[in-house]
Amino acid sequence: MNREKVTALHSRYNPKGEAERYIDALTLSEKIRFFILIEPGLGYMVAPLRKKVPGAKVIALHAEKPACPPVDPPDSQWYPETGVSVQDFLEAEIPDSQALELRLLEWRPALAVYGRRYLALVEEAAAFIRRSDANVRTTIAFGPRWFKNFFRNLDILKNVICPVPEGKSDPGGSRREVPEHNFPVSLPLLVTGAGPGLEEVIPIIKKEPLRHCLYILAAASSQEALKAKDLAPDLMISTDGSNWARFHLFDFLRGVEDRETCPLAATLTAALPSQCENLPVLPISDGSLWQTVILNELKIPYITLPQRGTVTATAIDLAFSLTKEEILIAGMDLANKGIRSHARPYSFNRFMEEKERRTNPVYSQTYMRSSSLKTGGSYSIYAAWFEKQLSLYPRPIHTLGINNPVFGSLESANHVLTERGKKEAANFKTISLGFSERQSQKACAILENAMEDPSHGEAIRKELLQLLLHGEKNASVNDLKDAIRSLAGYRTKNGR
């Protein structure tokens, strides 16, 4: 930032007074926890903001690296030279649980100086706010169900996969680092979604030698289409917390004792059938503090992956943790094909068949479902997210078959599909937890004690307030404990 630009961004005579008048003219709630400032220049806005809303965190997004220190430094700042994306920076600075308590502020003189770069920052910040807002609203709607699933799944876990060795972790102990020489999968890894295009790709996958030189990580919703063509996945992944998501696994779990068992990677808030206790499970945490405390205290191995909203995005994140070889994707249409929304057979089709009658044929039900998905717009939201995310992945991704046009810029997988030798099983370490009592009850006590911990109790209470009580500010610690005990299915001896 040279002197001419600094002069253009601020008043030559009284820049401090200029910023104070601007902030005084704004109506700002005392409930605001975060301010995102778009190119605030030398930071004259920061001090008036802190005076007007004490305790709020001030985050600055710069169009270029500042050439001189700010007059009033913000709590954190981003500029292109930091080497991380705006989205990743904001995700690290602002927890989802507090995303409804933020405010975006522009320093409009910067528009004339930086033009498109300034507008790009505004769009990035607005996109983050929209996505965070959607995440918060989803959490409010489904939080209690996710929480209940978490405690139920603790009692289901019997055999746990340790995909990476014990290593360094972050201060919360949540993320395991993967040594490059010790990835558990030594083959190119194919991630399969349940889009209609998967049907066209399955014959390609089944051809020799490809079938025996790929490791298949399948979204649970895609495994039935694979199974119908005699193609067994090597690992499945399930992340959906809704009760109906269990139906994706029911067909697979029938007779699982009589054949080779396919391991399952699952978020601990996912809806899992009780039969999953017969499967080796790779637990996935979303990195929230309350989950981290419980899992570390119970000594349950896990891997941390961010919440993405769609299982295929989480599957790709997992793929990068499992192999250093090529990552391929298939069945990621993120769109309907005619009136078909998913590859066939699909777990939910049986419900339409059961409801079929002369005045309600399956064709009509399929048409209505397809129209509903188009109206909802979720496919376009995911496609827009992938469009931004593709350049941020640590390694290139390759496409197999026809996927959504947003993946059109990716290189085809044809050049990597060469003979890799005999297929080997993944180098997973599986341990038996051997718990002698219900872990949900023990986890409940761990969480209650953690809420009283002076070091992180307040942060955990904030997370749980948003998750269980819709962010109710007047809720007491006892209200939270009652909600925890109720959803965990746990009662103390005195009946509370």
FIRODREN-444310 format. One line per field, with one value per residue (C-alpha): residue in one letter; z, y, x. Coordinates in Angstrom, 2 decimals. Each point is the difference from the previous one (the first is absolute). Layout:
% residues N
residu: [A|...]
up: [Z|...]
north: [Y|...]
east: [X|...]
END
This chain:
% residues 496
residu: [M|N|R|E|K|V|T|A|L|H|S|R|Y|N|P|K|G|E|A|E|R|Y|I|D|A|L|T|L|S|E|K|I|R|F|F|I|L|I|E|P|G|L|G|Y|M|V|A|P|L|R|K|K|V|P|G|A|K|V|I|A|L|H|A|E|K|P|A|C|P|P|V|D|P|P|D|S|Q|W|Y|P|E|T|G|V|S|V|Q|D|F|L|E|A|E|I|P|D|S|Q|A|L|E|L|R|L|L|E|W|R|P|A|L|A|V|Y|G|R|R|Y|L|A|L|V|E|E|A|A|A|F|I|R|R|S|D|A|N|V|R|T|T|I|A|F|G|P|R|W|F|K|N|F|F|R|N|L|D|I|L|K|N|V|I|C|P|V|P|E|G|K|S|D|P|G|G|S|R|R|E|V|P|E|H|N|F|P|V|S|L|P|L|L|V|T|G|A|G|P|G|L|E|E|V|I|P|I|I|K|K|E|P|L|R|H|C|L|Y|I|L|A|A|A|S|S|Q|E|A|L|K|A|K|D|L|A|P|D|L|M|I|S|T|D|G|S|N|W|A|R|F|H|L|F|D|F|L|R|G|V|E|D|R|E|T|C|P|L|A|A|T|L|T|A|A|L|P|S|Q|C|E|N|L|P|V|L|P|I|S|D|G|S|L|W|Q|T|V|I|L|N|E|L|K|I|P|Y|I|T|L|P|Q|R|G|T|V|T|A|T|A|I|D|L|A|F|S|L|T|K|E|E|I|L|I|A|G|M|D|L|A|N|K|G|I|R|S|H|A|R|P|Y|S|F|N|R|F|M|E|E|K|E|R|R|T|N|P|V|Y|S|Q|T|Y|M|R|S|S|S|L|K|T|G|G|S|Y|S|I|Y|A|A|W|F|E|K|Q|L|S|L|Y|P|R|P|I|H|T|L|G|I|N|N|P|V|F|G|S|L|E|S|A|N|H|V|L|T|E|R|G|K|K|E|A|A|N|F|K|T|I|S|L|G|F|S|E|R|Q|S|Q|K|A|C|A|I|L|E|N|A|M|E|D|P|S|H|G|E|A|I|R|K|E|L|L|Q|L|L|L|H|G|E|K|N|A|S|V|N|D|L|K|D|A|I|R|S|L|A|G|Y|R|T|K|N|G|R]
up: [0.00|-1.18|1.36|-2.82|0.74|3.74|-0.68|-2.26|2.61|2.87|0.62|-0.25|2.87|2.58|-0.89|3.59|0.17|-3.42|1.20|3.30|-1.83|-2.27|2.91|2.06|-2.92|0.03|2.05|1.61|2.39|3.14|-0.85|-2.94|0.67|-3.26|-2.45|-3.48|-1.40|-3.76|-0.71|3.05|-1.05|3.07|2.35|1.27|0.29|2.54|3.14|-0.45|-0.58|3.17|1.93|-1.34|0.23|2.68|-0.21|-3.71|-2.12|-2.91|-3.16|-2.98|-3.64|-2.06|-3.77|0.30|2.73|2.07|-0.48|3.47|3.37|0.69|2.43|1.89|-0.87|-0.35|1.83|-3.23|-3.63|-3.41|-3.18|-3.15|1.10|3.02|-2.28|1.15|-1.57|1.43|0.76|1.91|1.92|1.05|0.89|2.34|1.59|0.38|1.45|-1.67|3.37|0.10|-3.69|0.60|2.18|-2.61|-2.05|-3.29|-0.26|-3.13|-0.18|-3.22|-0.97|-0.68|-2.91|-2.08|0.74|-0.41|-2.21|-0.88|2.76|2.54|-1.47|-0.02|3.75|0.59|-1.95|1.86|3.38|-1.05|-1.25|3.34|1.89|-2.15|0.44|3.73|0.42|-1.77|2.18|3.17|-1.05|-0.86|3.39|1.74|-1.92|0.35|2.96|2.61|-2.44|-0.77|3.69|0.70|-2.86|1.43|3.35|-1.61|-2.30|2.94|1.19|-3.49|-0.47|0.66|-2.57|-0.98|-2.93|0.62|-3.52|1.05|2.77|3.16|-0.73|0.70|0.65|0.37|3.46|0.17|-0.93|-2.90|-3.24|-0.68|-2.41|-2.73|-0.72|-3.77|0.05|1.94|-1.80|0.49|-3.67|-2.63|-3.07|-1.96|1.90|-1.66|1.83|-1.21|0.46|-0.69|-3.01|-3.09|-1.87|2.23|-2.04|-3.09|1.89|1.65|-3.22|-0.36|3.57|-0.47|-2.98|0.59|1.17|1.44|2.41|1.82|0.11|1.64|3.63|0.09|2.67|-0.46|1.41|1.80|-2.37|-2.98|1.34|-1.08|-3.65|0.23|1.65|-2.68|-2.58|2.17|0.91|3.67|1.55|2.16|2.45|0.48|1.53|1.68|1.37|-0.05|3.41|-1.17|1.02|-3.56|-0.85|1.72|-2.97|-2.13|2.22|0.77|-3.22|0.33|3.62|-0.75|0.28|0.73|2.25|-2.95|-2.20|0.08|2.00|-1.61|2.56|0.55|0.49|1.77|1.74|3.57|-0.45|-2.92|0.28|0.09|0.36|3.12|-2.25|-0.66|3.19|-2.17|-2.28|0.50|0.17|-0.65|2.25|-1.46|2.26|-1.22|2.22|2.46|3.49|1.70|-2.30|0.39|3.80|0.10|-2.57|1.52|3.50|-1.20|-2.02|-3.18|-3.14|-2.60|-2.89|-0.24|-3.16|-0.35|-0.51|-3.70|-0.32|-2.63|0.46|-3.25|1.13|3.29|-1.92|-2.06|3.17|1.39|-3.23|0.36|3.50|-1.21|-3.04|-1.68|-3.36|-2.50|1.12|-2.49|0.19|-1.64|0.37|1.08|-2.36|2.54|-2.29|-1.25|-3.21|-1.44|2.96|1.56|3.03|0.98|-1.41|-0.04|2.06|2.74|3.58|0.06|-3.24|1.91|1.96|-3.22|-1.19|3.23|-0.38|-3.66|-1.08|-3.09|0.84|1.36|-2.34|0.69|-3.06|1.49|3.37|-1.67|-1.95|3.16|1.87|-2.90|-0.14|3.75|-0.17|-2.81|1.92|3.20|-1.78|2.16|-3.03|-1.27|3.48|0.16|-3.57|0.82|3.10|-1.98|-2.63|2.62|1.88|-2.88|-0.18|3.77|0.20|0.82|-3.17|-3.35|-0.33|-3.12|-1.44|-1.14|-2.29|-0.12|3.09|0.60|-2.47|2.90|-0.09|-3.73|0.64|1.69|-1.88|-1.08|1.92|-3.17|0.22|3.62|-0.59|-0.60|1.45|3.60|0.78|2.26|2.16|3.65|2.96|1.80|2.79|2.70|3.64|1.69|3.76|2.25|2.50|2.51|2.06|2.93|0.48|-2.03|-1.27|-0.47|3.76|0.54|-2.80|1.61|3.25|-1.90|-1.78|3.18|1.71|-3.04|0.10|3.44|-1.05|0.32|-3.06|-2.62|1.76|-1.39|-3.60|0.40|1.50|-2.97|-2.43|1.84|0.35|-3.77|-0.58|2.57|1.07|-3.16|1.46|2.85|1.93|3.24|0.29|3.15|0.40|1.58|-3.05|-2.15|2.25|-0.12|-3.80|-0.14|2.29|-1.84|-3.47|1.22|1.54|3.37|3.39|3.31|3.13|1.24|-3.22|-1.59]
north: [0.00|3.12|3.53|1.09|-2.83|0.69|3.63|-1.00|-2.38|2.52|3.68|2.03|2.24|-2.11|-3.70|-0.97|2.33|-1.20|-3.62|0.93|1.83|-2.99|-2.48|2.35|0.17|-3.79|-1.85|-2.82|-2.58|-0.84|-3.68|0.16|-2.26|0.45|2.84|-0.71|3.15|0.26|1.80|2.29|1.50|1.14|-1.18|3.26|-1.81|-2.52|2.18|1.54|-3.49|-1.37|2.96|-0.39|-3.83|-1.12|-3.59|-0.47|-1.55|2.19|-1.78|1.87|-1.14|1.92|0.23|0.01|-0.39|3.20|1.80|1.54|-1.06|1.01|2.83|-2.33|-3.65|-2.35|-3.32|-1.81|0.97|-1.64|1.06|-2.00|-0.70|-2.02|-3.03|-1.15|0.65|2.59|-2.76|-2.14|3.06|1.02|-3.59|-0.14|3.37|-0.26|-3.12|-1.12|0.12|3.80|0.82|1.71|2.59|1.61|3.21|0.88|3.59|1.58|2.92|1.39|2.31|-3.20|-0.85|2.85|-1.14|-3.77|-0.41|-3.65|-1.30|1.85|-1.36|-3.52|0.29|1.15|-2.99|-2.44|1.36|-0.03|-3.60|-1.02|1.70|-1.68|-3.43|0.47|1.25|-3.12|-2.21|1.67|-0.36|-3.65|-0.51|1.60|-2.27|-3.26|0.63|-2.04|-2.93|0.12|0.13|-2.99|-1.93|0.72|-1.60|-2.91|-0.66|-0.08|-3.12|-1.53|0.31|-3.30|-0.22|3.25|0.71|1.98|1.24|1.98|-0.56|1.99|3.25|3.66|1.70|3.48|1.53|-1.71|-3.34|-0.34|-0.20|-2.78|0.81|-2.59|-0.77|-0.01|-3.37|-1.77|0.48|-3.08|-0.23|-0.56|0.14|2.73|0.69|0.39|1.91|-0.95|2.19|-1.11|2.24|-1.49|0.07|-2.78|-2.55|0.83|-0.18|-3.40|-1.99|1.97|-0.79|-3.71|-0.38|-1.66|1.02|3.07|-1.93|-1.29|3.17|2.36|0.45|0.94|2.37|0.03|2.35|-2.24|1.20|-1.37|-3.47|-1.58|0.98|-1.43|-3.19|-0.57|-0.19|-2.31|2.75|0.09|3.20|-0.21|2.63|1.74|3.38|1.32|3.52|0.66|0.41|-0.41|-3.20|-0.98|-0.07|-3.41|-1.55|0.46|-2.57|-2.48|-1.97|-0.21|-1.15|-2.93|-3.14|1.95|-2.84|-2.38|1.95|2.17|3.13|3.42|2.59|3.16|3.57|2.02|3.31|-0.67|2.10|-2.16|-2.22|-3.53|-3.29|-1.98|-2.79|2.19|-1.38|-2.97|2.29|1.51|3.74|2.98|2.76|3.51|3.05|3.45|1.62|1.56|0.36|-2.07|-2.97|0.37|-0.05|-3.11|-2.01|0.86|-0.89|-3.32|-0.64|-0.74|0.48|2.28|2.31|3.62|1.26|3.24|-0.03|0.37|-0.51|-2.73|-3.45|0.10|3.09|-1.69|-3.14|1.98|1.51|-3.52|-1.24|2.44|-1.38|-3.61|0.03|2.00|-1.52|1.49|0.92|-0.74|0.92|-1.55|0.40|3.65|1.37|2.50|0.13|-2.05|-1.99|0.40|-0.92|-2.27|1.50|-2.97|-3.10|-3.11|-1.97|2.59|-0.73|2.34|-1.29|-2.87|2.49|1.37|-3.52|-0.79|3.12|-0.69|-0.30|0.77|3.70|0.27|-1.83|-0.12|2.17|2.82|-0.30|0.08|3.11|1.75|-0.89|1.27|3.26|0.44|-0.38|2.55|2.48|-0.46|1.01|-2.12|-1.42|3.46|1.00|-3.01|0.59|3.62|-1.13|-2.59|2.60|2.05|-2.98|-1.90|2.30|-0.28|-3.76|-1.09|-2.12|-0.16|-2.05|-2.00|-0.77|-3.38|0.11|2.90|2.18|3.47|2.64|1.76|-2.88|0.53|1.78|-3.10|-2.43|-3.30|-3.06|-1.93|0.65|-1.25|-3.20|-2.25|-3.38|0.45|-3.65|-2.26|1.77|0.16|0.59|3.32|0.08|0.76|-0.74|-1.13|-0.12|-1.37|2.60|-2.64|2.35|-1.70|2.62|2.36|2.71|2.43|0.25|0.54|2.60|1.83|0.35|1.08|2.75|1.27|0.24|1.71|2.68|1.01|0.01|3.54|-0.41|-0.97|-0.31|3.25|-0.97|-3.39|1.57|2.38|-2.92|-1.96|2.98|0.38|-3.74|-0.93|3.13|2.13|2.43|1.00|2.62|-0.37|-3.76|-1.06|-2.68|-2.23|0.47|-1.19|-2.98|-1.01|0.18|-2.06|-2.70|-0.19|-0.35|-2.35|-2.25|0.26|0.54|0.48|-1.85|2.90|-0.09|3.16]
east: [0.00|1.86|-0.41|-2.31|-2.40|0.07|-0.83|-2.88|-1.39|-0.07|-0.52|3.23|-1.01|-1.88|-0.13|-0.80|-3.00|-1.17|-0.06|-1.71|-2.81|-0.51|-0.27|-2.22|-2.46|-0.45|-2.61|1.96|-1.41|1.93|-0.60|2.43|2.99|1.94|0.63|1.37|1.59|0.55|3.32|0.06|3.34|1.95|-2.74|-1.47|-3.38|1.26|0.18|-3.50|-1.42|1.56|-1.31|-3.54|-0.16|2.49|1.13|-0.73|2.75|1.14|1.17|1.45|0.13|2.57|0.25|3.80|2.60|0.21|3.32|-0.10|-1.46|-3.60|-0.72|-2.34|0.72|-2.99|-0.12|0.87|0.48|0.18|1.75|0.84|3.57|-1.18|-0.28|-3.45|-3.37|-2.39|-2.52|2.50|1.23|-3.51|-0.94|2.99|-0.82|-3.78|-1.66|-3.23|-1.73|0.47|-0.48|-3.35|1.74|2.24|-0.16|1.68|1.31|1.44|2.42|-1.45|2.91|1.97|-2.31|1.40|3.55|-0.28|-3.05|-0.60|2.28|-2.10|-3.25|1.47|0.65|-3.57|-1.33|2.28|-1.12|-3.67|0.32|1.51|-2.83|-2.67|1.55|0.57|-3.55|-1.31|2.22|-1.26|-3.64|0.58|1.63|-2.97|-2.39|1.95|2.33|-1.90|-0.27|3.73|0.79|-2.23|1.62|3.45|-0.77|-1.83|2.95|2.42|-1.84|0.08|3.76|1.73|2.81|1.69|2.30|3.18|0.79|3.06|2.54|-0.09|1.77|0.06|-3.30|-1.35|-0.59|-3.38|1.53|-2.40|1.96|2.48|2.80|0.61|3.67|0.40|1.77|-2.74|-3.32|-2.20|-1.11|2.70|-2.29|-1.79|-3.21|-3.41|-2.73|-3.49|-3.05|-3.56|-0.66|-1.69|3.31|1.34|-1.97|2.05|3.30|-0.51|0.71|3.26|1.02|-0.73|2.34|3.35|2.53|-1.75|-2.20|3.05|2.08|-2.50|-1.00|-3.70|-1.29|-3.78|-2.59|-2.50|-2.70|1.98|0.83|-3.30|0.59|3.52|-1.20|-2.67|2.82|2.12|2.45|0.90|1.41|3.11|-1.24|-3.34|-0.66|-3.17|-0.47|-3.75|-1.63|-3.62|-1.77|-0.82|3.75|0.17|-1.78|3.10|1.74|-2.79|0.32|3.77|-0.19|-2.27|2.12|3.16|1.21|0.03|2.41|3.05|-0.73|0.39|1.13|-2.01|1.22|-2.68|-0.44|-0.98|-3.13|-1.19|-3.08|1.40|-1.93|0.82|1.32|3.04|1.49|1.07|2.02|3.43|-0.72|2.24|-1.45|-0.05|-0.24|-1.01|2.64|-2.44|1.40|-2.70|0.67|3.76|-0.18|-2.17|1.97|3.37|-1.20|-1.44|3.19|-1.96|2.14|-1.53|0.75|-1.16|-1.68|-1.98|-3.76|-0.73|-3.75|0.35|1.51|1.99|1.93|0.87|0.97|2.51|1.47|0.35|1.58|2.89|0.62|0.07|2.29|2.74|-0.96|-2.45|-3.54|-2.81|-3.68|-3.08|-3.75|0.23|-2.62|-1.35|-3.02|-2.93|0.20|-3.47|-2.14|2.63|1.69|2.17|1.66|-2.20|-0.76|-0.35|-1.00|-2.99|-1.55|-1.59|-2.09|-1.44|-0.69|-1.83|-2.17|-0.75|-3.62|-2.02|-0.30|3.55|2.42|3.72|0.64|-2.08|1.71|3.40|-1.00|-1.18|3.21|2.12|-1.97|0.36|3.79|0.22|-2.14|2.01|3.19|2.32|1.81|0.93|1.21|2.33|1.20|0.86|1.89|2.00|0.84|1.83|1.41|1.64|3.01|0.52|0.43|3.58|0.27|-1.81|-3.19|-0.82|-3.43|-1.27|-3.02|-2.44|-0.28|-1.42|1.31|1.71|2.53|0.59|3.29|1.42|2.20|-1.52|1.12|0.89|3.74|0.25|-1.95|2.96|0.78|1.20|0.57|-2.02|-2.54|0.92|-2.24|0.26|2.53|-2.53|0.60|-3.22|-0.34|-2.73|-1.17|-1.05|-2.16|-1.70|-2.70|-2.16|2.31|-2.88|-0.41|3.71|0.06|-2.89|1.94|3.13|-1.93|-1.64|3.39|1.53|-2.70|1.28|3.66|1.42|2.26|-2.59|-3.34|-1.39|0.89|-1.70|-3.12|-0.25|0.24|-2.66|-2.33|-0.03|-0.31|-2.62|-1.87|-0.03|2.51|-2.33|1.99|-1.95|0.51|1.83|2.64|-2.64|-2.23|2.88|0.67|-3.65|0.05|3.20|-1.37|-3.28|1.54|2.72|-2.65|1.67|-1.55|1.81|-0.99|-2.10|-2.03|1.41]
END
